């Protein structure tokens, strides 16, 4: 059985479907044919039994047969179309000389003994022919040639009247079932080929994509059946893969472009220093100091860019690090200290109300530092930055040139930088990292023009003004509890 299953699994799917359809139809046809044969047999046997029950034997014949059996005459009774014989209470059988005697059964004897009204059974005669026998009481009384005693009369009909039509019917049903099974197999193969043609197209599409890496392949997806759903899923998958590949290519191209600038500048400065050492012509101390400061700044920028690229190398859907309950106001205060060091000439004010959130502490601090760095970078000398935290809404407002309305939809895209910021240090990745970190913490971020000039960055994070109970990481009103 297991070997048969293995061989079936080795067949193509359409062949298996055709075989299954043929087997199912053959089983159904066989069940119907068998039911038809058994019902027909029951009906024929019932009709024969009813015919035997209703059979009448002429009294003159019975009188002649009785007299013949008693030895009163040597004249044979007339021939009847069906075998008729007499059975007495002792089970003795008497039939006409030209008729075949059938053995009397116990049931026949009981009928003759008046213990039961009739008997129906099947017996074989001397030639081995099956006969259906009906035995009933024979009331013997005054009559022509009839004496007294308990007798029964048995009337028989050959079973071939049933078996011959049943044999013919069996062959007809077998032939019909065979034709039906073959036809079902052919129909199943045709249906399998037609029904699986979309699956073949899908398989060819997958093979084409695997062979050529062509993600522009699209399959027709008409209707609402499983094949259409599978085609739509394939189209959606290839579209997503194409988009992902395009984004990857764009990321590599943008990263290469951003890396080229500091590397080129760094290479130029190092070549100047190397040429000075090779030629023995010393660079003036002030110029050398400025050159070294430029090299240090470029290396710092390059390290920051590589760090940002490493941060963005994680998939957008990747799970963040372990989430902890952290004090957003404390993290913001720490980020403000770093911002004041980077913009000592700026006036940075803060108004921070307590607020606790569930987030990855390091990633959240880096995100807030990036927002404050942008505010410091675009603020004019002697300008002011206002930072406020109220019920989970952190706002950072600067008084810089602001962001044009046409640039606002692009500020969170990777490597995007406004034309006015291209001369300033930065990689164009900071706000993209901020947006992902805030979204992973369940919040959102938005930039909008501020009244009177400048830009306001708003970060909203779910949380509570009070920390959770000791030993619990569940925030008040947070159903996740972890």
N, C-alpha and C positions, 0 to 999 in steps of 0.2 A: 504493500500500500504506500509506504514512504517512497519507494522507488518510482511508483507511478506519479506521485505528487511532485517529485523532483523533475521527472520528465515533462510534466505539464508546465512547471514553472520555467523550464528551459525553452518552451515554445514562445513565439511572439504573442503579444497581447491579443491581436485580432484573431489568431488561431485559437487561443484559449477561449475567447468569447464565442467564437463559432462552435467550438466543441461543447461549451456549456449550454449554448442555446439548443444545439441538436440533442444533447443528452436530456435537457429539461423537456423539450417537445416530445422526444421519444418516450420518456417516462410518463408524460401526461397522456399521450396517445395509447401507450400500453395499458395504463390504468383504465382509460375509457373503454378500450377494446375488451379488457378482461371483465369490466363491469357489464358491458353489453352482452358478452358471451354468457356470463352467469345468470343475468336477468332473463335472457332468451331461454336458457336451459330450464330455469324455474317455470317460466311460462309454458313451455312445451310439456314438461312433466305434469304441470297442473292440468293442462288441457287433456293429456292422455288419461290422467286419473279421473277427470270428470267424464270423459268418454266411456271409460270402463264402468264407472258408477251408473251411468245412464244406459248401459248396454242391456238389451232385453233378449232373453232366450225363449223361443217358442215353447209352450207347455208340451206340445206333441213331441218336440225333439227331446225334452227332458224325460218324458214318459218312455220314449223309445230307448233313450240312453240308459234309463234306470232299469228297464226290462232287460236290455242287453247285458247290463252289468250283473243283474241277478241270475242270468242264464236262462231267462224265460224264452228267449228267441235267439235265433242265429242271424236274424236280419240286422244289418248294420244301420245305425241311425243316419239320417242325411248329413252331408258334409256342410259345415258352417265356415264362414270366412275367417273366424277367429277360433283358437283352440278353447274348447270347453270340456271340463271334467268334473266328476263328482268326488267328494271327499266325505267319508263317514266319520263317526265319532271315534273310531280307532285309528284314524289317519290313513285308511286305505284309499287309494286313488283308483278311479275307473274312468277311462277315456275311450273314445271311439277308436276302432282299430287303425284308422288312417291318421289319427292325431298323435302328437308326441306328448307323452306323459311328463308332467312336472312334479317334482317331489313336494309332498305336503309338509308344510312347516308346522310348528307348534301353534302358531297363530291360526292357521287354517283349521286345525283340529279343534281349537277352542271355539271357533265359529260354529263348527258342526255340533259341538257339545252345548251350544247355546250359552257359552260363557262370555262371548262378545259378539257384537253385531256384524262386524266385517273385518277384513284384513287387507292391507295393501303392502306388497313387497315385490322385490326384484329377484328372480331366480334364473338359473341357467338350465336349459333342457339337455337332453342327451347329446346333442350336437355341439353343445357349448354356446348356444345362442342365448343372449340375455333376453328375458321376457318380463314384462311388467304384469303382475298377477293381482287381480281383485277377487276376493272370496267373500261371498255373502251367504246368509242362511237360505236354505231351501225348505219351505214348508211342505211337507209330504202328507197328503191326506187322501180322501176319496177322490179318485180321478181315473181317467183312462190309463190303466196299466200301472198306477202308482200304488205302492204299498204303504206301510207305516214305518217310521224310524226317523232318526236325526241325521240329516245330510246337509252338506254345503256344496254350493256350485262355485267353481273357480273359472274365471274368464281371463284370458291372457292376450297381450299384444306384444309384438317384438319391439325391443328397445331401439332397433335400428331406425324405426320411424322418427326417433329423436336424435340418435347419435349421427346419422348420416347428414341431416341438415346442420347439426352443430359442427361437424367436421368441415363441411363446406364453408360455414360462417367463420370458423377459426382461420382457415386459409385466406379468406377474403380480408378479415381483420388484420392478419399478419402482413399481407401484401400492402394494405392501406397504411398500416403503421410504418412499414419499411419505407414506402414512398414518402410518407410524412416526415420521417426522420431525416431522409436524404434531402428532401426539400427544405426542411428546417435548417439543416447544416449549411446548405447553399445560401438560404436567406440570411442565416446568422453571419456567414462570412461577408456577404454583401453589406449587411447592416453594420458589421464591425468596421469594414473598410470605410464606409461612408461616414459613420459616426466618429471614427478615430482620425479622419483626415485632418481636422483642426489640430489634434494632438501631434500628428506627424509634422504639420507646419510649425507647431511650437518647438518640437524637437529639432527640426532643421534650423529654426531661428537661433536656438541655443547653441547648436553646433557652429553656426555661422559666426555668432558673437565670440565663441571660444576660439575659433580659428582666426578671425580677422580683427577682433576687438572693436568691431563696428557697433557702437551703441546707438546708432540712429535707426536701427531696425524697429518697425512697428507692425503689429498684427491687427487685422480687423477684429473688432469686438462688438458684434451686433447681437442684440438679445440680452436676456437675463439668465441664461443657463450657466452651468458650471464651466463650460468651455469659454464662454464670453468672459466670465469672471476671471478665469485663468489667463486669458489674453490681456485683459485690462491690468491684471497684476504684473504680467510680463512687461507690458508697456510702461507701467509705473516704475518698475524696477530698473529698466534700462534708462528711463528718463532720469531717475534719481542718480544712477551710476554715472550717467553723462554729466549731470550737474556737478556731482562730487569730483569727477575727474577735471572738469573745467575749473572748479574752485581750487583744486590742488595745483593745477598748472598755473592758475593766476597767482596763487600764494607763492609758488616757487619763483615765478617771474618777478612779482613784487618784492619778494625777499632779496632776490639777486640784485634788483635795482637799488633797493635801500642799502644793501651791504656794499655795493660798488662805490658809493660816495665816500663813506668814511675810510674804506680800504684804499681808495685812490689817494685821498688826502694824506692818510697815514703813510702810504708808500712814498709819496713825494717828500714829506718831511724827513723820513728816515734816509732817503737817498741824499738829501741835502746834508744831513749830519754825516753820512758815510763819505760823501765827496770831500767834505771839509777835513775829515781824518785822513783820507787817502792823499789829498793834495798838500796837506800841511798848512792850508790857509784857514786860520781860525775864524770862526764866526764871532762877531761882536757879542759881548756878554748879554746885552739886552735882547739882541735878536735870538741868541741861543736859548735864553730863558723863555722868550715868547714861543719859540719853536717847540721846546720841551712841553710847555703848557698846552700847546695845540695838540701834540702827540698824546698827552695824558687825557685831554678832553675827548679826542677821537677814540681812544681805547675805551674810555668810560661809555661813550655813546655806543660803540660796537658791542660791548659787554651787555649793555641794557637791551639792545636790539636782539641779541642772541637769547637773552633771558625771556624777552617777550615772545620770540618765536617758539621757544620751548614750551611756554605756557599755552600758546595757541596750537601746539602740535597735538594736544589732547582733543579727541573728537568732541563736537558740540554736545552730543548726547551722553558723554561719559559721566559717570556718577562723580560728584565732588568728593573731597576727602571727608574724614569723619566730622560730622556736624556737632557743634558744641553750643551751649548757651553762653553767649558773650555779651558784655556790656558795650553797646554801640557807642555810648558817650565816652567811655574810656578809650576805645580804639580811635575815635575821632580826635580826642585830645592828644593822643600820641602822634597821630598823623599831622596835627597842627604844629607840633613842635618841630617836626622835620620841615614843614612848609615855611615856618618862620626863619629857619636856618638858610633856606634857599632863596628867600626874599626878604633880607633884613631891612631893606628900605621901604617895605610895604607895611601898611597898618592892617593887621588881621585881627578882627574881633570875633568872639564866639559867644553863643548862648545855647548851652547844651542841657537839655532836660534828660533825666535818666530814662533809658530804654534798653531792654534786653531782647536779643534776637537769637535764633538758632542759625549758625553759619560756620564756615571754616575760618577760623580766626586770621590766619596768615593771608588767605586770599582776600578776605574782607578788608583788612588793613591796606593791602596793596591797592585795592580798588579805590579806597578813599584817598590814599596818597596820590594816585594818578589824577583824580578829579581836582585835588588841591594844586598839584603841579601845573595842570592846565590853567587854573586861575592865576597862579603866580607868573606863569610864562607870558600870558596875554595882558597882564595888568601893567599900566604905565608906571614909570618911576614915581615913587611917592603916592601911589594909588592905595585904594582900600579894598579889602575883601571881607565880606560878612558871612559868617558861618552860623547856622542855627539848626538845632535838633528839637523837634516838637512832636511827640506821639508817633515816633517812627518815621517822620519825614525830615530828612536831612537836606538842607539847601545850602549851596555855595554860590554866592553872588559876587562877581567881579565887575570892574568898571573899565574893561578893556574895549577894543574896537567892536566886539560882538561878532556874531556869526550871521552871515547873510541868509535870508529866508530860503534861497534856492540850495544852500549847502546843508541845511538842517537835516534833510532825510538821509544824508550820507555820513554823518559824523560817527556812527557806530560801525561803519564798514572797515574791514581790515586794510591797513596801509593808506587809507584815504586821508588826505591833508588838504586843507583849504589853500588856495593860492597865496593868501597872506601869511600862512604859517610855514611855507616851504623853506624859508631862510632861517627858521628857528630850529633848535635841536629837537629831536624826537623821531619816532619811527612810524607814527600813525597807527600804532597798535593799542595804545593805552585805553582809549574809550571802548574798543572792541572787547578787551579783557574785562573792563569794568562792567559792561553790559552782561557778559556771560556770568560773572561772579554774582551779580545782583539777582539775575534770573534763577541761578541755582539755589539761592537763599530764599526764593519765593517772592522776591520783590520786583520792582521795575525802576527804570531810570529815564529821565527826559531832560532835554536842553531846550531853553526858550529864551528869546530876547528879553532883557530886563528893561524896566522903565528907566529912562534917563541914560541909556546906553549900557553896554556890557552884556553879560550872559548869566543866566541863573541855571545851575544844574540841580535837579531834584531827584533824590533817591528815596524810595519808599520801601520799607521792610516791615513785615508783620512781626509782632512781638508783644511785649507788655512792659509797663513802667516798673514792675516789681520782678525780682528774680524768682525762679521756681523754688519750692521747698527744698531744704537741704537733702542731698542724695537723690534728687529727681532731675531728669532732663526735660520733663514735660513743661512747656510754656503754658500759662493760663490761656484757655480757649483753643489750645492746639490739640487736635484729635490724634495726631500721629504719635505723640508721646515718646519719641526717640530722637 
